[in-house]
């Protein structure tokens, strides 16, 4: 999902488990979600390689525990949009 309103890129913990990503840095901030709830991320991953349409991007993502099945695997927010210069 691409969300031009999100201030961070987000990866679901379930996606991390499926990709066998087990290590991330501690996260010292809280996020306000679209429904106005506040959550503390599980961690922060720097320089995660993401391939989109044969282009590889290194992004930083916040790891969140999101409920499945309605949760998205990866959300690309404004940081990704800015670095890729997509309009």
VENGICOR-V782403 format. One record per residue. N is the residue number from 1. SS is DSSP state (helix for helix, strand for strand, loop for the rest). Layout:
BEGIN
((N | SS) (N | SS))
END
This chain:
BEGIN
((1 | loop) (2 | strand) (3 | loop) (4 | loop) (5 | loop) (6 | loop) (7 | loop) (8 | loop) (9 | loop) (10 | strand) (11 | strand) (12 | strand) (13 | helix) (14 | helix) (15 | helix) (16 | helix) (17 | helix) (18 | helix) (19 | loop) (20 | loop) (21 | loop) (22 | loop) (23 | loop) (24 | loop) (25 | strand) (26 | loop) (27 | loop) (28 | loop) (29 | loop) (30 | strand) (31 | strand) (32 | strand) (33 | loop) (34 | loop) (35 | loop) (36 | loop) (37 | loop) (38 | strand) (39 | strand) (40 | strand) (41 | loop) (42 | loop) (43 | strand) (44 | strand) (45 | strand) (46 | strand) (47 | strand) (48 | strand) (49 | strand) (50 | strand) (51 | strand) (52 | strand) (53 | loop) (54 | loop) (55 | strand) (56 | strand) (57 | strand) (58 | strand) (59 | strand) (60 | strand) (61 | strand) (62 | strand) (63 | strand) (64 | strand) (65 | loop) (66 | loop) (67 | loop) (68 | loop) (69 | loop) (70 | loop) (71 | loop) (72 | loop) (73 | loop) (74 | strand) (75 | strand) (76 | strand) (77 | loop) (78 | helix) (79 | helix) (80 | helix) (81 | helix) (82 | helix) (83 | helix) (84 | helix) (85 | loop) (86 | loop) (87 | loop))
END
